[in-house]
Amino acid sequence: MVQIIAIILGFLFSGLCIFINLLLYKRTKKISLINIFIFMLIIFNGILPVFLINNALNNAFSKSLTIIEDYTISGVFLYYSQNLILLISTTFGWLLVKKGSYNNITTKDISRVNNLNYISIKRISIFSLILAMVSYYLYSRAYGGYLGLLDYTTAIRSGLMTVNNPFSFLEKFGGFSLFSTLLLSGLILDKNHSKKDLIWLIASISFSIYYLYSLGGRASLVNFFAALMIGIIFYKYHGKITLNLAFKVGGIVLGAILGLYYVTNIFARGSGSLSIYDFFIQELSFPFASFNMVLDYPGMFLFKHVILTPLYFLPSSIWINMGFDTASSFNTLLFMGARKGESGVTGSVPLDLLSFSWLQGGFIGSLVIGILFGLLLAVLQRMINCILNKGVKSFVFSYVAVEFAIMIIIYGDTVHVIQGNFSFIVGFCLLLSLLKRNTKFVSL
């Protein structure tokens, strides 16, 4: 009976998502962040739970599926009702912000602005790469340098590392190489570059691969290169939905799925014994399982992890010593019986956006978080629209789409959003400030 209810509610919810998405797309005739978010909401929170319940009832081969097997009819109703609130409130937040550009310049001035932007973008990209390499070297010295760090990847990721590293806060600075790659790729795509830019791009991509590999993050590695390929496609089709675009994006998604499966084997996570289908059922089951786990804790944190989000920009040692913990840490405690790094627990269970909203505000959590998230997507879209250089704009949009409109559905804790994208957020703000300065200079 639970499975039948899930099928009916999943179908109705997905249908409403499609209807709203079509209305939003018709407003601009271009794919925007809200379109991507709602489409992935259909996949992750509309359709996937039906398959998860089916697998949980027939073959519970993981902890998450065992939890999903305990879902009741009322639990399924609550899950989809909260998704409905999240959908409507996010759309409402999105519509509150005008998506235009800050640029008020004439057509004849665009070439002048683009020339100034090229200089600014190139300088930021090179500065970001150098900053990443120097900072990450200082961070890696405690482990024996760039190569020595690779031997500690698993221990660092598990939270069991005992090496005292005074530069541990510099770890996320290595992510500036990713931002550098986005900018340089955009310049190359625009055919607005010098031969030296190609050398910088090769160096940036190479260091980005090393950085992502050293973190041991499977999804981060796959997502970043998927974002680069999607950026090329969006550049070609100008963000308009066509059959060719759908096929090419679908091919990238399929490649990302296979890539994640095989990259997991490289990182020795033991996926080799599972089929690709079972592997992804297991990998994507934690959000739906998490909601069932947190049902007994509505509004437990009273939006603490939203109000105090700026703390995550600081080194973790500071806010941990202040007694501030993450919502995902509590989720790990519910799943594993202990927090990461305690009692032999070497991994963490991420918190999806819906479960995060429930813990923060209970029945009104999805309403408040949805509006705030819709505002965030709208502001990001408005900022991206300010970028005149089409290549850079395409790559930035694709990265934001992957990290802020897609992955946030299953990694919805604010700590993942801030710390996982720290370098991009800082670099993006710096980029926008310089581009805005260039526009004002030409307009004078």
C-alpha positions in Angstrom: 0.0 0.0 0.0 2.9 2.4 0.8 4.3 1.7 -2.6 1.0 2.5 -4.4 0.6 5.7 -2.4 4.2 6.7 -3.3 3.5 6.1 -7.0 0.4 8.2 -7.0 1.8 11.1 -5.1 5.1 10.9 -7.0 3.2 11.1 -10.3 1.0 14.0 -9.1 4.0 15.9 -7.7 6.1 15.4 -10.9 3.2 16.5 -13.1 2.9 19.7 -11.1 6.6 20.3 -11.3 6.5 19.9 -15.1 3.6 22.3 -15.4 5.3 25.0 -13.3 8.6 24.5 -15.1 7.0 25.0 -18.5 5.3 28.2 -17.3 8.6 29.5 -16.0 10.5 28.6 -19.2 8.0 30.4 -21.4 8.7 33.6 -19.5 12.2 33.9 -20.9 12.6 31.1 -23.5 15.9 30.3 -21.9 16.9 27.6 -19.4 17.4 29.2 -16.0 18.6 28.0 -12.6 15.0 27.5 -11.4 14.2 25.3 -14.4 17.1 23.1 -13.6 16.3 22.9 -9.9 12.7 21.9 -10.5 13.6 19.3 -13.2 16.1 17.7 -10.8 13.5 17.9 -8.0 11.3 15.7 -10.1 14.1 13.2 -10.5 15.4 13.1 -6.9 12.3 13.8 -4.9 9.5 12.8 -7.3 10.4 9.7 -9.2 13.4 8.2 -7.3 11.5 7.6 -4.0 9.2 5.2 -5.8 12.1 3.0 -7.0 13.7 3.3 -3.5 10.6 2.0 -1.8 10.3 -0.9 -4.3 13.9 -1.9 -3.8 13.6 -1.5 0.0 10.6 -3.9 0.1 12.3 -6.4 -2.2 16.0 -6.3 -1.5 17.2 -4.2 1.4 20.9 -4.5 0.9 21.9 -1.2 2.6 21.3 0.7 5.8 19.4 3.4 4.0 17.1 0.9 2.3 16.4 -0.7 5.6 15.3 2.7 7.0 13.2 3.4 3.9 11.4 0.0 4.4 10.0 1.5 7.6 8.2 4.3 5.8 4.5 4.5 6.7 1.7 5.9 4.6 1.5 9.1 6.7 5.3 9.4 6.3 5.0 9.3 2.5 2.2 11.8 2.6 4.3 14.1 4.7 7.3 13.7 2.5 5.4 14.8 -0.7 3.5 17.5 1.1 6.8 19.1 2.2 8.1 18.7 -1.3 5.1 20.5 -2.6 5.6 23.4 -0.1 9.3 23.5 -1.1 8.4 23.7 -4.8 5.9 26.5 -4.4 7.9 28.5 -1.9 11.1 28.3 -4.0 9.2 29.4 -7.1 7.7 32.3 -5.1 11.2 33.3 -3.9 12.5 33.2 -7.5 9.7 35.4 -8.8 10.4 38.1 -6.2 13.6 39.1 -7.8 13.9 40.7 -11.2 16.3 38.7 -13.4 17.6 41.5 -15.5 21.2 42.7 -15.7 23.0 45.5 -13.9 24.5 46.5 -17.2 23.1 49.7 -18.8 25.4 50.3 -21.7 24.9 50.9 -25.4 25.7 48.3 -28.0 28.7 50.2 -29.3 30.3 50.1 -25.8 30.0 46.4 -25.4 33.2 45.7 -27.3 35.1 48.1 -25.1 33.7 46.5 -22.0 34.6 43.0 -23.3 38.1 44.1 -23.9 38.4 45.4 -20.4 36.7 42.3 -19.1 39.2 40.1 -20.9 42.1 41.7 -19.0 40.2 41.5 -15.7 39.2 37.9 -16.2 42.6 36.8 -17.3 44.2 38.5 -14.3 41.7 36.9 -11.9 42.2 33.5 -13.4 46.0 33.6 -13.1 45.8 35.0 -9.6 43.4 32.3 -8.6 45.6 29.5 -9.9 48.7 30.8 -8.3 46.8 31.4 -5.0 45.5 27.8 -5.2 48.9 26.3 -5.8 50.7 28.2 -3.1 48.0 27.8 -0.5 47.6 24.1 -1.2 51.4 23.6 -1.0 51.4 25.2 2.5 48.5 23.0 3.5 50.2 19.8 2.1 53.6 20.4 3.8 52.5 18.8 7.1 51.8 15.6 5.1 55.0 15.6 3.0 54.1 18.0 0.2 51.9 17.5 -2.8 52.7 13.8 -3.3 52.8 13.0 0.4 49.4 14.4 0.8 47.9 11.6 -1.4 48.9 9.0 1.2 46.7 10.8 3.8 43.6 11.4 1.7 41.5 8.6 3.2 42.5 9.4 6.8 41.8 13.1 6.4 38.4 12.4 4.8 37.4 9.9 7.5 38.1 12.5 10.2 40.7 10.3 11.9 43.7 12.3 11.0 46.1 13.0 14.0 48.7 15.1 12.2 48.7 18.6 13.5 48.5 21.0 10.6 48.5 24.7 11.4 47.6 25.4 7.7 44.6 23.1 7.6 42.3 26.1 6.9 44.0 26.5 3.5 42.7 23.2 2.2 39.6 24.8 0.6 41.8 27.5 -1.1 42.9 24.8 -3.5 39.5 25.2 -5.0 40.5 28.5 -6.6 42.1 26.4 -9.4 38.6 25.2 -10.3 37.4 28.8 -10.6 40.5 29.6 -12.7 39.6 26.7 -15.0 36.1 28.1 -15.5 37.4 31.5 -16.4 40.2 30.4 -18.7 37.9 27.9 -20.4 35.4 30.7 -21.1 38.1 32.9 -22.7 39.2 30.0 -24.9 35.7 29.2 -25.9 35.1 32.9 -26.8 38.3 32.7 -29.0 39.3 35.8 -27.0 42.7 34.6 -25.8 46.5 34.5 -26.4 48.7 31.4 -26.8 49.8 31.8 -23.2 46.2 31.4 -22.0 46.2 27.9 -23.4 49.2 27.1 -21.2 47.6 28.6 -18.2 44.4 26.5 -18.9 46.4 23.3 -19.1 48.1 24.1 -15.8 44.8 25.0 -14.2 43.0 21.8 -15.4 46.0 19.7 -14.3 46.1 21.2 -10.8 42.3 21.0 -10.5 42.5 17.2 -11.2 45.2 16.8 -8.6 43.2 18.9 -6.1 40.0 17.0 -6.5 41.8 13.7 -6.4 43.6 14.6 -3.2 40.3 15.4 -1.6 39.0 11.9 -2.3 35.6 13.4 -3.4 34.1 11.2 -6.1 31.1 13.4 -6.8 33.2 16.6 -6.8 35.6 15.2 -9.5 32.8 14.0 -11.7 30.6 17.0 -11.2 33.3 19.5 -12.1 34.1 18.0 -15.5 30.4 17.4 -16.2 30.0 21.2 -15.6 32.7 22.0 -18.1 31.1 19.9 -20.8 27.6 21.3 -20.0 29.1 24.8 -20.3 30.2 24.1 -23.8 26.8 22.9 -24.8 25.0 25.9 -23.2 27.4 28.2 -25.1 26.5 26.6 -28.4 22.7 26.5 -27.9 22.4 29.8 -25.9 20.4 28.1 -23.2 17.4 27.3 -25.4 15.8 23.8 -25.2 16.3 21.8 -28.4 16.3 18.1 -29.1 20.1 18.2 -29.8 20.7 19.9 -26.5 18.6 17.3 -24.7 20.5 14.4 -26.3 23.9 16.0 -25.5 23.1 16.8 -21.9 21.6 13.3 -21.6 24.9 11.9 -22.9 26.8 13.9 -20.3 24.6 12.7 -17.5 25.0 9.1 -18.6 28.8 9.6 -18.8 28.7 11.2 -15.3 26.8 8.2 -14.0 29.3 5.7 -15.4 32.2 8.0 -14.3 31.0 8.1 -10.7 30.6 4.3 -10.7 34.2 3.7 -11.9 35.7 6.6 -10.0 34.3 5.0 -6.8 36.2 1.8 -7.6 39.4 3.9 -8.0 38.8 5.4 -4.6 38.4 1.9 -3.2 34.8 2.4 -1.9 33.8 -1.1 -2.8 31.2 -0.6 -5.5 32.7 -3.3 -7.7 30.4 -6.0 -6.1 27.3 -4.0 -7.1 25.6 -3.6 -10.4 25.4 0.0 -11.7 21.7 0.0 -10.9 22.1 -1.2 -7.3 25.1 1.1 -6.8 23.1 4.2 -7.6 20.1 3.0 -5.7 22.4 2.7 -2.7 24.2 6.0 -3.4 21.0 8.0 -3.8 18.9 6.4 -1.1 20.3 8.5 1.8 18.1 11.7 1.2 14.8 9.7 1.3 16.0 7.7 4.2 17.2 10.9 6.0 13.7 12.4 6.0 12.3 9.3 7.7 15.1 9.5 10.3 14.5 13.1 11.2 10.7 12.9 11.3 10.7 12.9 15.1 12.7 16.1 15.3 10.7 18.8 13.6 12.2 22.3 14.0 14.8 21.0 16.4 17.4 23.6 15.3 15.0 26.6 15.0 16.9 27.8 11.8 20.2 28.0 13.7 22.1 26.6 10.7 20.6 29.3 8.5 21.0 32.3 10.7 24.6 31.4 11.6 25.6 30.3 8.0 28.4 33.0 7.8 30.3 31.1 10.4 31.1 28.4 7.8 33.3 30.9 5.9 35.6 30.8 8.9 38.1 27.9 9.5 36.2 24.9 11.0 38.4 24.9 14.1 36.9 28.3 15.1 33.2 27.4 15.0 33.8 23.9 16.3 35.5 25.4 19.4 32.5 27.7 19.8 30.4 24.6 20.2 28.7 25.0 16.9 28.0 21.8 15.0 26.5 20.9 11.6 23.0 19.6 10.9 24.7 16.8 8.9 26.6 15.7 12.0 23.3 15.2 13.8 22.1 13.2 10.8 25.2 11.0 10.9 24.5 10.4 14.6 21.0 9.2 13.8 22.2 6.9 11.1 25.4 5.6 12.6 24.9 6.0 16.3 27.9 8.3 16.5 29.3 11.4 14.8 32.1 11.2 12.2 35.4 10.5 13.8 33.8 9.0 16.9 33.4 5.4 17.9 34.9 4.1 14.7 32.6 6.1 12.4 34.7 7.1 9.4 32.1 8.6 7.1 29.2 11.1 7.4 25.7 11.0 6.1 24.9 14.2 4.2 21.6 16.0 4.7 19.4 16.8 1.8 17.5 20.1 1.4 14.1 18.7 2.5 15.4 17.0 5.6 17.5 20.0 6.4 14.4 22.2 6.2 12.4 19.9 8.4 15.1 19.9 11.1 15.4 23.7 10.9 11.7 24.6 11.1 9.5 21.6 11.1 6.2 22.2 9.1 7.2 25.7 8.1 10.8 24.8 7.4 10.2 24.0 3.7 8.3 27.3 3.4 11.0 29.5 4.8 14.0 27.6 3.3 12.2 27.4 0.0 11.7 31.2 -0.2 15.3 31.9 0.8 16.6 29.3 -1.6 14.4 30.8 -4.4 15.9 34.2 -3.7 19.4 32.8 -3.7 18.9 31.2 -7.1 17.3 34.4 -8.5 20.2 36.6 -7.2 22.8 34.2 -8.7 20.9 34.2 -12.0 20.9 38.0 -12.0 24.6 38.1 -11.2 25.4 35.6 -14.0 23.4 37.8 -16.4 25.8 40.6 -15.7 28.6 38.7 -17.4 28.9 40.0 -21.0 31.6 37.5 -22.0 29.5 34.6 -23.3 32.1 31.9 -22.8 32.7 32.8 -19.2 29.0 33.3 -18.6 28.3 29.7 -19.9 30.9 28.1 -17.7 29.9 30.0 -14.6 26.2 29.2 -15.3 26.9 25.5 -15.7 29.0 25.3 -12.5 26.3 27.2 -10.5 23.6 25.0 -12.1 25.4 21.8 -11.0 26.5 22.9 -7.5 23.6 25.2 -6.5 20.6 24.0 -8.4 21.2 20.3 -8.6 23.6 19.0 -5.9 22.0 21.2 -3.2 18.8 19.0 -3.4 20.7 16.0 -2.0 23.5 18.0 -0.2 21.3 20.7 1.3 23.2 21.5 4.6 24.5 25.1 4.5 28.0 23.8 5.5 28.2 21.8 2.2 27.1 24.8 0.2 29.6 27.2 1.8 32.6 25.1 2.5 32.3 23.1 -0.7 32.1 26.2 -2.8 34.1 28.6 -0.7 36.7 29.4 -3.4 34.0 29.9 -6.1 31.9 32.2 -3.9 34.9 34.4 -3.1 36.2 34.3 -6.7 32.8 35.0 -8.2 32.3 38.1 -5.9 35.7 39.4 -6.9 34.9 38.8 -10.6 31.6 40.6 -10.5 33.1 43.6 -8.7 35.7 44.1 -11.3 33.3 43.5 -14.2 30.9 46.1 -12.7 33.8 48.5 -12.4 34.6 48.1 -16.0 31.0 48.8 -17.0 30.9 51.9 -15.0 34.2 53.1 -16.4 32.9 52.7 -20.0 29.6 54.4 -19.1 31.3 57.5 -17.8 
